[in-house]
Structure formats: C-alpha cells, structure tokens
Amino acid sequence: MTPIEIGIVSVIAIVVLIYMGVYIPIALGVVSFMSIWLMRDNFDLALNLLKIAVSDSVMEYTFATVPLFTFMGLIVSKAGLGADIYDVMSSGFRRVKGGIGMATVGANAVFAAVTGSSIASASVFSKISVPQMLDHDYNPRFAVGVVAGSSVLGMIIPPSAMLIIYSFVAEQSVGEMFLAGVVPGLMLAAAYVAAIWAMGRLTPGFIKGRDASDFRPLPWGEILSKTVPTVALIVIVLGGIYTGWMTPVEAGAVGSLVGLLIAFARRRMTLSVFWEALLETGHITAAILFLITAASIYSRMLGLAGLPNELGNLLAASQAGFFTIMVVYVILMLFLGTLLDTASIILIVVPLFLPLIEPMGLSLVWFGIITVVGAEIGLLTPPLGISCFVIKATLDDDRISLADVFLGALPFAVVMLAVLILLIRFPVLSLGILN
C-alpha cells in the first residue's frame, strides 16, 4: 500500500474505532503509530515521533491553561454562581412569554464565561431550570430543549476547553481564540433568545406555559449580591487577557484564586469539596493531555502520508473555491457530529483542512471558531448528542424521554447552523475584537 492509501485507511479506521466505543486518544494514538510504522517500515521512527509528541505536549507552557481554567470552573460551579445568575435572569424575564427559557439562555451565557464547560451547564440547569418550567406548565420538550441548546454556549464563550484544544492542534494563541469566541458566543445567545420570542408567537403550542409573574421580584441589593461575584470574575479573567495585563495562563491562575475566595466567602468551600475539585481537575487535565498527545502523533502521521496535500490537490483540480471548501467542511462536521463528540471532530478533521485554509490567506483563529461552532451542533444531534444524554441522566424523570430531549433541541440546532453561516460569511464577527 502507498502512504496515501495507508493514510486514508487510517482515518477511516480511527472513525470506526471511536464509533465502536474505543477511547479517542487510544484510537488516534495506536492507529497513527501503526500507520507510521507501516509507511516507513521503521519501528524506531514511529517510536521517536511518539516521544516527540509526548514531550511537545507536556512541555508546552500554554497547556497550563487547561488545569487552571478547569479548576476555576469547578470551584465557581460548587460555589453556586449558576443558581444565583439564574435567579436574577428569571426575575428579569418573569413577565415575558417563554421568559424562563430566555432566562436559562442568559444564565447559561454568563455561567459559560466562568466554567467553559457545556456538560457542567447542562447538568446544573437541568436541575434548576427544567423543574421551574415544568411547574409553570411549559412543554417538557421545550424545557429540556432550551437547556440542551443553551448548554453549548459553554464550549464557545471563553474560557472554553474546545478552544484550548483547537489552539494546540492549529498552533494558535489561546488568548486570541478566547477573545475571538466572545462575539460569536453572545451572538448565539441573542439568537436563542430571539428564537424563543418568535416561537412564543408563531408556535405557542411548542412552548405553552404561563408567565412567571409569581416569581419574587429581587430587590437591588440581592441582585447586586448575586451578580457582582460572577461579573467581577469575568472582568478580571477576560479583561486581563483583552488588555494584555495577563497571559491566559496568568488569567487562569488569578481566576482560580478569585473563585476560591468567592467560595470561601460564601462558606461553600470545605476540605472535602476542595479535594474533590482537585481530583476532578487532575482527571480532566490528564484526559485532555492524552487527547493533545494523540492528536500530535496523528498530525505527524497525516503529514508523512501526504494526505492533506493530496486533498488540496484534489480540490484544486476540481477548481473548488472558498465557498465549496466551506460547504464540504460544514457538511463533514455535521455528519461526524451525529457519530462523534466535539473533541474527536476537531482532532480528526482540523489537521486535514489546515493546509487548505492557510494558502487561501484565511485566519486560522476564524477557522477555529467555525470549527468549534460547527462541531458543537453535534452535541444536539442523535445518536451521540452528549448534552442531551447528560440532561436525560441528570433529570432521571420518566415523563421525559431521550427522544423528547433531542426533539426539543432540534430548533436550537437549526439556530446554531444559521449563526454558523453568518460567521462564515462575515469573518469580522469573530475577528473584529482582535483588531
């Protein structure tokens, strides 16, 4: 077999293995290692490339953003900031049709800015928001759908684990990726609120429900006490990065410290909670490190096989322009999103398309935002919509089936696709904040 044929078979084998349930880094690492060995018939070369991939990942300074932002997100989640923001948003939207759904979107957007995890958002707001909507006679499908849809904001609004993973794969600045994710994340949140408003008037049967005027209006003092800690944390972390006062690593360290102080001030931090957060941070960090290491050896395998160059030649021969490449890219991500999780899509697809995007003079930061938003649609689509599974498992309510969660999330997946098209058409929406 030629190197190109081995490369093609390797990519297919990786997708099949992941779909069969093999741990993503294992599938990436083992198949890539074996492919390099077969292509060069040199076991030592494959082993040396594996060593280089491991050392590059471990020694990368910016990798320190992973444990720091992960720890910060876990701490503020345990400090109850998500529930506080939801209370404030619910009070503000209480008289609007679909107001609790809008409050959920707003709270998720703010919560995403201090956790960076869609799974955490889905878990927290399944317990807080869904029971409130059901109590106010909302359609159960809408209730779980709005939580599933808005939970993906955690992977777009910084600090986002997916943006960090992309920055390592594409060798881009973590700080620039964070800043580029701000406007698209806010756009998506605003689009969700607009969609809920439209559904309340055009398809009231999907939402149902009554207004939440029985919600207790919060006095200004309580609003400030519930919002100031979260807003202060966001301003310190993202403001520090944007102004250049802090690097992303330093911002993560400061954010973790501020999160700890907030948790202590609220008396939510005990020794057992602190130890639990440390252990979970270690588990998540190790998993991401393993992913990045596997992605590094996978990229080297693709380079040796010449697969990206072959793909570029194929598209050049067909005279494919920017529009065609982006259509192919988006369709590929949407298809893989029905089978794989976001991290898998980024690790498999990005190394293939980067050599095509760079010669066109397109920003790799913009391309990263497109990649993450496109891949995140997969969190809402069957059969592997992870956010939908998390919501179903968290609720543990026999009245709501997994099919209800997927059907409820479908309108929000459509909204995401519309926002993705806008981001592709107008790159300034992602890059404007960097200028």
Secondary structure in CASP SS format (residue, H / E / C, confidence):
PFRMAT SS
TARGET T0000
AUTHOR 0000-0000-0000
METHOD secondary structure of the structure
MODEL  1
M C 1.00
T C 1.00
P H 1.00
I H 1.00
E H 1.00
I H 1.00
G H 1.00
I H 1.00
V H 1.00
S H 1.00
V H 1.00
I H 1.00
A H 1.00
I H 1.00
V H 1.00
V H 1.00
L H 1.00
I H 1.00
Y H 1.00
M C 1.00
G C 1.00
V C 1.00
Y C 1.00
I H 1.00
P H 1.00
I H 1.00
A H 1.00
L H 1.00
G H 1.00
V H 1.00
V H 1.00
S H 1.00
F H 1.00
M H 1.00
S H 1.00
I H 1.00
W H 1.00
L H 1.00
M H 1.00
R H 1.00
D C 1.00
N C 1.00
F H 1.00
D H 1.00
L H 1.00
A H 1.00
L H 1.00
N H 1.00
L H 1.00
L H 1.00
K H 1.00
I H 1.00
A H 1.00
V H 1.00
S H 1.00
D H 1.00
S H 1.00
V H 1.00
M H 1.00
E C 1.00
Y H 1.00
T H 1.00
F H 1.00
A H 1.00
T H 1.00
V H 1.00
P H 1.00
L H 1.00
F H 1.00
T H 1.00
F H 1.00
M H 1.00
G H 1.00
L H 1.00
I H 1.00
V H 1.00
S H 1.00
K H 1.00
A C 1.00
G C 1.00
L H 1.00
G H 1.00
A H 1.00
D H 1.00
I H 1.00
Y H 1.00
D H 1.00
V H 1.00
M H 1.00
S H 1.00
S H 1.00
G H 1.00
F C 1.00
R C 1.00
R C 1.00
V C 1.00
K C 1.00
G C 1.00
G H 1.00
I H 1.00
G H 1.00
M H 1.00
A H 1.00
T H 1.00
V H 1.00
G H 1.00
A H 1.00
N H 1.00
A H 1.00
V H 1.00
F H 1.00
A H 1.00
A H 1.00
V H 1.00
T H 1.00
G C 1.00
S C 1.00
S H 1.00
I H 1.00
A H 1.00
S H 1.00
A H 1.00
S H 1.00
V H 1.00
F H 1.00
S H 1.00
K H 1.00
I H 1.00
S H 1.00
V H 1.00
P H 1.00
Q H 1.00
M H 1.00
L H 1.00
D H 1.00
H C 1.00
D C 1.00
Y E 1.00
N C 1.00
P H 1.00
R H 1.00
F H 1.00
A H 1.00
V H 1.00
G H 1.00
V H 1.00
V H 1.00
A H 1.00
G H 1.00
S H 1.00
S H 1.00
V H 1.00
L H 1.00
G H 1.00
M H 1.00
I C 1.00
I C 1.00
P C 1.00
P C 1.00
S C 1.00
A H 1.00
M H 1.00
L H 1.00
I H 1.00
I H 1.00
Y H 1.00
S H 1.00
F H 1.00
V H 1.00
A C 1.00
E C 1.00
Q C 1.00
S C 1.00
V H 1.00
G H 1.00
E H 1.00
M H 1.00
F H 1.00
L H 1.00
A H 1.00
G C 1.00
V H 1.00
V H 1.00
P H 1.00
G H 1.00
L H 1.00
M H 1.00
L H 1.00
A H 1.00
A H 1.00
A H 1.00
Y H 1.00
V H 1.00
A H 1.00
A H 1.00
I H 1.00
W H 1.00
A H 1.00
M H 1.00
G H 1.00
R H 1.00
L H 1.00
T C 1.00
P H 1.00
G H 1.00
F H 1.00
I H 1.00
K E 1.00
G C 1.00
R C 1.00
D C 1.00
A C 1.00
S C 1.00
D C 1.00
F C 1.00
R C 1.00
P C 1.00
L C 1.00
P C 1.00
W H 1.00
G H 1.00
E H 1.00
I H 1.00
L H 1.00
S H 1.00
K H 1.00
T H 1.00
V H 1.00
P H 1.00
T H 1.00
V H 1.00
A H 1.00
L H 1.00
I H 1.00
V H 1.00
I H 1.00
V H 1.00
L H 1.00
G H 1.00
G H 1.00
I H 1.00
Y H 1.00
T H 1.00
G C 1.00
W C 1.00
M C 1.00
T C 1.00
P H 1.00
V H 1.00
E H 1.00
A H 1.00
G H 1.00
A H 1.00
V H 1.00
G H 1.00
S H 1.00
L H 1.00
V H 1.00
G H 1.00
L H 1.00
L H 1.00
I H 1.00
A H 1.00
F H 1.00
A H 1.00
R C 1.00
R C 1.00
R C 1.00
M C 1.00
T C 1.00
L H 1.00
S H 1.00
V H 1.00
F H 1.00
W H 1.00
E H 1.00
A H 1.00
L H 1.00
L H 1.00
E H 1.00
T H 1.00
G H 1.00
H H 1.00
I H 1.00
T H 1.00
A H 1.00
A H 1.00
I H 1.00
L H 1.00
F H 1.00
L H 1.00
I H 1.00
T H 1.00
A H 1.00
A H 1.00
S H 1.00
I H 1.00
Y H 1.00
S H 1.00
R H 1.00
M H 1.00
L H 1.00
G H 1.00
L H 1.00
A H 1.00
G C 1.00
L H 1.00
P H 1.00
N H 1.00
E H 1.00
L H 1.00
G H 1.00
N H 1.00
L H 1.00
L H 1.00
A H 1.00
A H 1.00
S C 1.00
Q C 1.00
A C 1.00
G C 1.00
F H 1.00
F H 1.00
T H 1.00
I H 1.00
M H 1.00
V H 1.00
V H 1.00
Y H 1.00
V H 1.00
I H 1.00
L H 1.00
M H 1.00
L H 1.00
F H 1.00
L H 1.00
G H 1.00
T C 1.00
L C 1.00
L C 1.00
D C 1.00
T H 1.00
A H 1.00
S H 1.00
I H 1.00
I H 1.00
L H 1.00
I H 1.00
V H 1.00
V H 1.00
P H 1.00
L H 1.00
F H 1.00
L H 1.00
P H 1.00
L H 1.00
I H 1.00
E H 1.00
P H 1.00
M H 1.00
G C 1.00
L C 1.00
S C 1.00
L H 1.00
V H 1.00
W H 1.00
F H 1.00
G H 1.00
I H 1.00
I H 1.00
T H 1.00
V H 1.00
V H 1.00
G H 1.00
A H 1.00
E H 1.00
I H 1.00
G H 1.00
L H 1.00
L H 1.00
T C 1.00
P C 1.00
P C 1.00
L C 1.00
G C 1.00
I H 1.00
S H 1.00
C H 1.00
F H 1.00
V H 1.00
I H 1.00
K H 1.00
A H 1.00
T H 1.00
L H 1.00
D C 1.00
D C 1.00
D C 1.00
R C 1.00
I C 1.00
S C 1.00
L H 1.00
A H 1.00
D H 1.00
V H 1.00
F H 1.00
L H 1.00
G H 1.00
A H 1.00
L H 1.00
P H 1.00
F H 1.00
A H 1.00
V H 1.00
V H 1.00
M H 1.00
L H 1.00
A H 1.00
V H 1.00
L H 1.00
I H 1.00
L H 1.00
L H 1.00
I H 1.00
R H 1.00
F C 1.00
P C 1.00
V H 1.00
L H 1.00
S H 1.00
L H 1.00
G H 1.00
I H 1.00
L H 1.00
N C 1.00
END
